[in-house]
């Protein structure tokens, strides 16, 4: 008989591999074939292919963790603890010989969860983009905490001086400011760490975060500025692929348990650290310094061009890859001291849904009842900075809607940029002003209103009556 198995324990170290070894030996002694997939702390190894599963007469899951059984539909599946896989592998195999193991089938069809849908969509994305967005999704809360606490402490606890707002030493607001600054220090290591995790699973976390910290701390390679978020991205990908390469190396079985907790973290961390300290750290830091200098020197036309590009990118695919690239740039620039870039993006984020919602109110003859209802929802989503509220309109009439929302977002972003509107948290819409995260609030709302009106007038001008 042919068998496949999965072994996994909570720590993912010793018992996972002991159970795999015992099952393979027992199957060989009993005259059967056995392939075992291990799900340890190093990630999935010896992964079962669809062909392996199709040919198998039975499946043994010896695990103390949740294991996805959906791929074994229609097969005989025996679930036991990882300890049983170590202590009584012969009994487990014998139960298949006696035909005592039932077929696995799902209880009843069920709707896919949001997490499942997101995972399926993620699997279809470009892997580079998917890995980058995994890091960004974990980074954003740290930027939010840092930006919001710094903005609140300055807005409430700051005292005006010749040098600007200053928070008195020893005050509670000074402590809150320090917490916000501390949150920012985690931003780049978290970004790098979870990019590496997306590439190489859990063993990538430590070297990714170590590399991210070195990238952000220029003292390691003689730079005053550090390599910033660009260095963090490079550190994350570098760590992830180094760990992935090390995982492919075949090692003696007695060394396998210490690979994920000792050998892989140390070797990969040293590789990443050496690469930044001796080779790529200073060039990337120089590039970041050049970017910062350019942003500081922006005046007039260059500001307008940058705002137009970012506004168009945000509106183009309404939460898709192009939108996310612009959003990542704005989020990273908050920590670099350029919250005005996020200010322009924060306006552009909410203009598409708000503008389209306004359009349905201004010209009801050009929209179906369904679209007018979607317009009300779009207004609500725009208020809390959800660009995706524009998607139903764009999906139905992309050639008219997408150019209109892009021009509206560009108009709002330009006004915000020229007015020095700043947003200290990576989010958009009027909701960020409620949390005192925006500087120059009046012009923030003027920018949004202008963008809304431009979008509504344009889309209604090009749409035909229903």
C-alpha positions, 0 to 999 in steps of 0.5 A: 500500500502507499501512504502519505502523512503529515507530522507537526508539533506545537514547537515544530522542532523535535517531535515533528521529525521523530514522528516522520522518521518512525512512520517511514520506518514502520511502513518500510518494515511492513512492506508499504511506501510512505511519504511524510510532509513535515510542518515544523518551525522551518516551514513545510518540507517534503511537501505532498504533491497532488500526484502523491495524494492521488496515488495514496491508499491512506493519509495519516495526520500525526499533529498537535496543530490544526492541519488543512485537510481539504486536499485529502477529500475522498481519501481515508484519513486518520488523525492522531496526536504527534505522540501516537505517530512516534509511539505506535506507527505500526498500529496506525498503518495496521488500521488501514490494512484492516479497512477501519479508517473512514473516508474524509468528506466535508460535512456540507458546502460552506461559503468562503470566508473573507480570509479564504478569498483574500488568500486565493487572490493573494496566490494569484498575485505576483510573488514580489508584490505579494511578499512586499505587501505582506511586510507593508501590512504588518508595518502599517500599524506601527506607522499609525501608532507613531504618527498618531501619538506624535501628532496628538502630543504636539497638537495638545501638549506642544507649546509655541516657541521661536523654533516651533511647537515644543513639548516641555520635558517631563510632561505626560505629552513628552512621554507620549511623544517618546512612545510614538518615536519608539513605534517608528523605530520598529517600522523598518525592522517589521517591514523587512522581517515580514517580507522575509517571512512571506518568502521563507516562512517563520525562519525568515523573521529573525534575520529579516528583522535584524537586517531591517534594523541594520538598514535603518541604523546607519551607524553600522556602515558609517552613515548619518541617515540610514537606508530607510524603508528602501533598505528595509525592503532590500533587507527583507528580500535578501534575508528571505531568499538567503533563508530559503536557499539554506532550507534547501540544503540537505543536512544529517537528520540529527541536525534537522531539529536545530536548523530553524532555531540555531543554524538558519537564524545565525548564518542568514543574519550574518550574511545579511548584516555583512551585505549591508555593513560592507557592500550595500548599506552606504549606497542605499543610504546615499540614495535615501539622502538624495531622495530626502534632499529632493523632497526638501527642495521641492517647490512649485512645479515639482510639487505639483508634478509629484502630487499629480503622479501620486493622485493618479496612482491612488485613483487608478486601481482603487486599492490595487497594486498601483494604489498600494505603491503610492500608499507605501511611499507616502507611509514611509515618508511620514517617518522620514519627516515628510508628512505633507506627501501623505497629506496629498495622498490622504486627499486622493484616497477619499476623492473617488468614492466621495466624488462618485457619491456626489455625482449620483446626487447631482444627476439621478437620470444618469444612474440606475437605482442600484448605482444610486444606492451604491453612491450612498455607500460610496459616500460613507466609505469615502468619509473613512478613507476607503477608496474601494467604494468607487469600484462598483462604478468603475467596474460597470463603466471603466472608460468614463469613471476611471479617468474622471476619478483620476483627474479629481484625485489629482486636483485634490492632491495638488491643492493639498500639496501646495497648501502644505497639508500634512497627514501623520498617519497612513490613512485618508479621508475626513476621519484622519482629521477627527483624530487630529492627525492632519495639519492645516485642516481647513485646506485639507477639507477644501482639497477634498471638496474640490476633488469631489466636485471635479470628479462629479462634474467630469463623470456626469459630463461624459456619462449618458442618461440611463 
